[in-house]
Amino acid sequence: MDGSADLSINLPAAGGRMERYRLLGPGRFVTATDPSQFNRVAYSAAHVVADPVAAGNPWQDCNVDWDATIAYRKHLWRLGMGVAEAMDTAQRGMGMDWNASFELIRRSVDAAKDIPGALLASGCGTDQLAPGDARNLDDVIRAYETQMAAIEGCGGKLIVMASRELARIAKSPADYEKVYDRILRQARQPIIIHWLGDAFDPALKNYWGSADPKAAVDTALGIIAAHPGKVDGIKISLLDDQIEIAMRRRLPPKVRMYTGDDFNFAPLIAGDGQGKLPNQQYSDALLGIFDAIAPAASAALLALAQGDQKKFDAILAPTVPLSRHIFKAPTWHYKTGVTFMAWLNGHQSHFTMVGGQQSARSLPHLAELFRLADAAGLLMKPELAMQRMKALLALHGVNP
């Protein structure tokens, strides 16, 4: 940091008070440059950058700054991170429709060709169906098949997303088995199954046909076991590490557990050494928080691959309070915090979002996020971050 710059700011604090805060400065992260340097597969679900000057209705239209959006994916790839494209972090189902999502996937597939070793997998769902459109399971299957054909047709790998319409009309675990059987049998290469909990999307409550998590796990594992060689892994986002660990220990050989637990990701990735098979002893990663903490995540994963778990733990420890804050209830508004981080760090020129979602978190919430990001060493350009935080405060009538 420039020692001559005044890097202190008045921030909202508890009880409506203002509190003077001075930046600590960025961390010195030694990051990877290629995924081959890791001993874990690590995908970051990536956010989209809105086009703030596009005409139209900002709450209804999917206006995306494609250049800035793809530039951010290249930033992640340069850190050795994979990109999980067009997922809920990219506002899938909360501002981004299927047409815009497929354009995003197509552009990312093209961009990945220029990055040696780039990992990319893309969300395949049923969101071209409006709520209530599916009359039966075949309608859900056809919707999945349409997106499968489009994504595989442009060279993409599939992440089969949980379907709101399937959750709405399914009557039993057998209905899920029927749908996933049809999809898995057709997949050209092993896919990632995506299990998103109702903390992230209330419409997905009781997925796999049961309110009992153990029964839901049994159904999902049964589907995986029935299709050997067709499933690369399963990503679960339940924010319950014990369910994830119990399921992980029952996975068939070579099927990965991709943690989507943005609260407990560090120990899940490190692993516990328990389980008869290597893939049962630790989790790989497919995380929305990796978008916001990418430099720290890359450095920590590199340290873990080099056998230095103490360093891995030390790097990620201060990111956990940040992640828990970004993902606090209502959890589905975490995208606002992820986008805010990208703006503070200069990856986009503005703090606006598709669907107007920049308004989904309060000013005190964003102020605390600013403090926690700094504590984690993740305000990489402190002068810029300070300038932008002051601009946000001034916009809200607060003297910084």
PEBEL-V809882 format. One record per residue. N is the residue number from 1. RES is the residue in three letters. OMEGA is omega in whole degrees, 0 to 359 (none if undefined). NEAR is the number of other ideal C-beta (glycine too) atoms within 10 Angstrom. Layout:
BEGIN
n	res	omega	near
N	RES	OMEGA	NEAR
N	RES	OMEGA	NEAR
END
This chain:
BEGIN
n	res	omega	near
1	MET	174	14
2	ASP	184	8
3	GLY	181	5
4	SER	182	6
5	ALA	176	11
6	ASP	183	10
7	LEU	173	19
8	SER	189	12
9	ILE	172	21
10	ASN	181	16
11	LEU	174	21
12	PRO	179	19
13	ALA	183	15
14	ALA	177	8
15	GLY	179	5
16	GLY	178	7
17	ARG	168	9
18	MET	185	15
19	GLU	180	12
20	ARG	180	9
21	TYR	178	18
22	ARG	182	11
23	LEU	177	21
24	LEU	179	15
25	GLY	185	13
26	PRO	174	19
27	GLY	177	18
28	ARG	186	8
29	PHE	172	20
30	VAL	190	12
31	THR	174	18
32	ALA	176	20
33	THR	186	14
34	ASP	181	15
35	PRO	179	20
36	SER	178	11
37	GLN	182	15
38	PHE	169	20
39	ASN	171	13
40	ARG	171	19
41	VAL	187	19
42	ALA	174	27
43	TYR	167	26
44	SER	168	31
45	ALA	191	29
46	ALA	180	30
47	HIS	175	27
48	VAL	177	28
49	VAL	180	25
50	ALA	172	28
51	ASP	188	21
52	PRO	183	15
53	VAL	178	9
54	ALA	176	12
55	ALA	178	8
56	GLY	182	10
57	ASN	185	9
58	PRO	177	19
59	TRP	187	11
60	GLN	185	12
61	ASP	179	17
62	CYS	180	21
63	ASN	187	19
64	VAL	170	24
65	ASP	187	20
66	TRP	182	14
67	ASP	180	11
68	ALA	180	17
69	THR	179	22
70	ILE	177	19
71	ALA	179	14
72	TYR	176	22
73	ARG	177	22
74	LYS	175	16
75	HIS	179	18
76	LEU	179	24
77	TRP	180	25
78	ARG	176	16
79	LEU	181	24
80	GLY	182	25
81	MET	167	29
82	GLY	177	26
83	VAL	169	27
84	ALA	192	33
85	GLU	174	29
86	ALA	176	33
87	MET	180	30
88	ASP	176	25
89	THR	176	24
90	ALA	177	31
91	GLN	174	25
92	ARG	182	24
93	GLY	177	20
94	MET	179	16
95	GLY	180	23
96	MET	177	23
97	ASP	184	16
98	TRP	182	21
99	ASN	178	10
100	ALA	180	20
101	SER	179	29
102	PHE	175	20
103	GLU	177	15
104	LEU	179	25
105	ILE	182	24
106	ARG	180	19
107	ARG	180	18
108	SER	176	24
109	VAL	178	18
110	ASP	182	12
111	ALA	182	19
112	ALA	181	22
113	LYS	182	10
114	ASP	183	9
115	ILE	181	16
116	PRO	177	10
117	GLY	184	13
118	ALA	175	22
119	LEU	180	20
120	LEU	171	22
121	ALA	192	27
122	SER	184	29
123	GLY	178	29
124	CYS	184	32
125	GLY	180	25
126	THR	190	25
127	ASP	168	21
128	GLN	175	17
129	LEU	174	20
130	ALA	178	8
131	PRO	180	10
132	GLY	183	9
133	ASP	184	13
134	ALA	180	21
135	ARG	182	10
136	ASN	183	9
137	LEU	180	19
138	ASP	176	12
139	ASP	178	16
140	VAL	180	27
141	ILE	180	21
142	ARG	178	14
143	ALA	175	22
144	TYR	183	24
145	GLU	178	15
146	THR	180	16
147	GLN	175	25
148	MET	182	19
149	ALA	181	12
150	ALA	184	18
151	ILE	179	25
152	GLU	180	18
153	GLY	178	10
154	CYS	175	15
155	GLY	184	14
156	GLY	172	24
157	LYS	188	22
158	LEU	159	25
159	ILE	182	26
160	VAL	185	25
161	MET	173	26
162	ALA	186	22
163	SER	175	26
164	ARG	181	22
165	GLU	175	24
166	LEU	178	26
167	ALA	182	20
168	ARG	189	15
169	ILE	182	16
170	ALA	182	21
171	LYS	186	8
172	SER	174	12
173	PRO	181	18
174	ALA	178	12
175	ASP	176	17
176	TYR	179	24
177	GLU	179	18
178	LYS	183	16
179	VAL	183	21
180	TYR	175	26
181	ASP	181	15
182	ARG	183	16
183	ILE	184	23
184	LEU	180	20
185	ARG	183	10
186	GLN	187	14
187	ALA	182	18
188	ARG	179	11
189	GLN	182	11
190	PRO	185	17
191	ILE	172	24
192	ILE	174	25
193	ILE	185	25
194	HIS	178	26
195	TRP	182	22
196	LEU	182	22
197	GLY	185	22
198	ASP	172	15
199	ALA	179	19
200	PHE	182	21
201	ASP	182	20
202	PRO	180	13
203	ALA	181	16
204	LEU	179	21
205	LYS	178	11
206	ASN	177	14
207	TYR	187	24
208	TRP	170	27
209	GLY	181	19
210	SER	173	16
211	ALA	180	9
212	ASP	182	11
213	PRO	180	18
214	LYS	178	10
215	ALA	178	14
216	ALA	177	23
217	VAL	179	21
218	ASP	180	16
219	THR	180	19
220	ALA	179	22
221	LEU	177	17
222	GLY	178	15
223	ILE	179	22
224	ILE	182	21
225	ALA	182	13
226	ALA	183	14
227	HIS	181	19
228	PRO	179	11
229	GLY	183	11
230	LYS	185	20
231	VAL	174	25
232	ASP	181	22
233	GLY	175	23
234	ILE	177	26
235	LYS	178	29
236	ILE	180	27
237	SER	181	28
238	LEU	183	22
239	LEU	177	18
240	ASP	186	16
241	ASP	182	16
242	GLN	175	10
243	ILE	180	17
244	GLU	182	24
245	ILE	180	22
246	ALA	178	13
247	MET	181	23
248	ARG	183	25
249	ARG	179	16
250	ARG	182	15
251	LEU	174	20
252	PRO	179	15
253	PRO	173	10
254	LYS	174	14
255	VAL	186	23
256	ARG	165	22
257	MET	175	25
258	TYR	179	28
259	THR	170	28
260	GLY	184	30
261	ASP	184	26
262	ASP	174	23
263	PHE	191	17
264	ASN	190	19
265	PHE	187	23
266	ALA	179	20
267	PRO	178	17
268	LEU	178	22
269	ILE	179	22
270	ALA	178	17
271	GLY	182	18
272	ASP	179	14
273	GLY	182	8
274	GLN	181	11
275	GLY	183	16
276	LYS	183	9
277	LEU	180	13
278	PRO	183	10
279	ASN	179	19
280	GLN	189	22
281	GLN	180	16
282	TYR	176	24
283	SER	164	30
284	ASP	189	23
285	ALA	168	28
286	LEU	196	28
287	LEU	172	27
288	GLY	182	27
289	ILE	179	29
290	PHE	173	30
291	ASP	185	29
292	ALA	185	31
293	ILE	190	29
294	ALA	180	28
295	PRO	179	22
296	ALA	180	24
297	ALA	179	30
298	SER	181	27
299	ALA	180	24
300	ALA	179	29
301	LEU	176	28
302	LEU	178	23
303	ALA	179	21
304	LEU	179	23
305	ALA	179	16
306	GLN	176	13
307	GLY	183	10
308	ASP	181	14
309	GLN	178	13
310	LYS	178	9
311	LYS	176	16
312	PHE	181	21
313	ASP	183	15
314	ALA	180	12
315	ILE	186	27
316	LEU	184	24
317	ALA	181	13
318	PRO	176	18
319	THR	182	26
320	VAL	175	19
321	PRO	177	14
322	LEU	181	24
323	SER	179	26
324	ARG	177	15
325	HIS	180	17
326	ILE	185	28
327	PHE	180	24
328	LYS	182	15
329	ALA	354	8
330	PRO	191	12
331	THR	186	19
332	TRP	177	20
333	HIS	178	17
334	TYR	182	26
335	LYS	179	28
336	THR	179	22
337	GLY	178	27
338	VAL	180	24
339	THR	177	29
340	PHE	178	24
341	MET	180	25
342	ALA	178	21
343	TRP	180	21
344	LEU	184	28
345	ASN	172	22
346	GLY	179	12
347	HIS	173	20
348	GLN	190	21
349	SER	188	12
350	HIS	175	16
351	PHE	170	19
352	THR	185	20
353	MET	171	25
354	VAL	180	27
355	GLY	180	20
356	GLY	188	14
357	GLN	176	20
358	GLN	180	21
359	SER	188	12
360	ALA	177	18
361	ARG	184	22
362	SER	176	12
363	LEU	176	15
364	PRO	176	13
365	HIS	181	18
366	LEU	177	21
367	ALA	178	22
368	GLU	175	20
369	LEU	178	22
370	PHE	180	24
371	ARG	183	20
372	LEU	177	20
373	ALA	177	26
374	ASP	180	25
375	ALA	178	16
376	ALA	181	24
377	GLY	189	20
378	LEU	166	23
379	LEU	193	27
380	MET	177	19
381	LYS	191	15
382	PRO	179	19
383	GLU	178	14
384	LEU	179	14
385	ALA	179	24
386	MET	179	24
387	GLN	183	13
388	ARG	177	21
389	MET	178	24
390	LYS	178	15
391	ALA	179	12
392	LEU	178	19
393	LEU	181	21
394	ALA	178	11
395	LEU	180	10
396	HIS	177	11
397	GLY	181	7
398	VAL	179	15
399	ASN	183	8
400	PRO	none	15
END
